[in-house]
């Protein structure tokens, strides 16, 4: 069972020539897929479509005979296995597009019928093509089905809709405005982009990227595994981590196009700013930030979890210029590398889908993944070349703790630390713990020492955990450096030369 990606232009024809009897086309746009395939098959193959409500429909072809089903008994009332028999006894050299046939394909009678009819399909050069949004092939049929992924529209496809819309409504659109609209539409299905464009015209008599972005937010809400992050943080709102900040800025500002573009894995102590940094980076480089939840991937049906992951990755690829944030991936991927398959291998397959995408994806998505316990992360996630960089975020250094404390005192107490003011010993505190300390101080008359009485740092409550984290992450690049502030552009260039980044 193989996977291929494409959007027409020889997408299906090679498999028809090779007399493939069974194809599974996974797509969220069945009507567009069939329309594109029928166009591709003009003058080459007879195309017939079927769904549960409309029954069979003959698709017209230049130079091919038209088969009339009107005089025949409606097949919407027939058992699904009769649909297969009808395909086998129909015209030779035909493609039968069966929409949402995955609802019945796991039935024993359907599985056996496909196996029985396979020689007939091959002899008569008949192809059955199941068109479905999910992949749910029974194990008995996996050897005979070839899987094709029909992806969401490219920017070139969306431009065709845009050009048609602009001409039809006599609108004027500059090249910059066109770029913004297409950027906003990346990741939408054909019909979603068309609907969002029309909504924009109805509401404001022009094509406004804002309405198209709102449609994209709706699309992401429908994905169980993705969430569009709302955030205001910038690098100025995150104390310390300047080694990591400078590395990331260099990666984006001085990107070399023909080099791999994957992302970073952040190892470290909980509460040290790993999550905030992902959102702040999105703001710094003016990209949307998507949060991926591995815990939301797992469905109850066989094959559902892998389908959720593939759907999420397809959205990410289609959106293209995004920061993908995956928090605490060791929890979602626990057991991926083990031989124990208590969940029938689902976790392993879901993790494998993500890992393959991380290695091979060609979109402009940049991943920031965090991990609080390296011992629970499969080794294949930390091998050389899997990420652009792996950083260890330790407890803040003294200069960083002061920077974090000053920042939160100004934010929550609306003042600066006074000269001679008693400040508690913050050695061993994380950024999150310093933040909570200042919040508690606000309820204690502004006294930092009083606030400290209500916050016990992890370094004191679980020192062995900190020691283990440091031991596991030994050898990885530290996120902090002796530089205690973000670098200027000139300093960044010099820094990169010295560090050979």
PyMOL commands that set and color helices and strands:
alter all, ss='L'
color gray80, all
select helices_A, chain A and resi 13-17+30-40+75-77+80-89+101-103+108-123+139-141+155-168+175-185+190-204+209-221+235-237+242-253+274-284+294-296+304-319+329-332+346-360+374-376+379-381+398-413+431-442+448-452+458-461+463-472+489-499
alter helices_A, ss='H'
color red, helices_A
select strands_A, chain A and resi 3-6+22-26+46-51+55-59+94-99+127-132+145-150+226-228+263-268+288-292+322-326+366-371+389-393+477-478
alter strands_A, ss='S'
color yellow, strands_A
deselect
rebuild
show_as cartoon
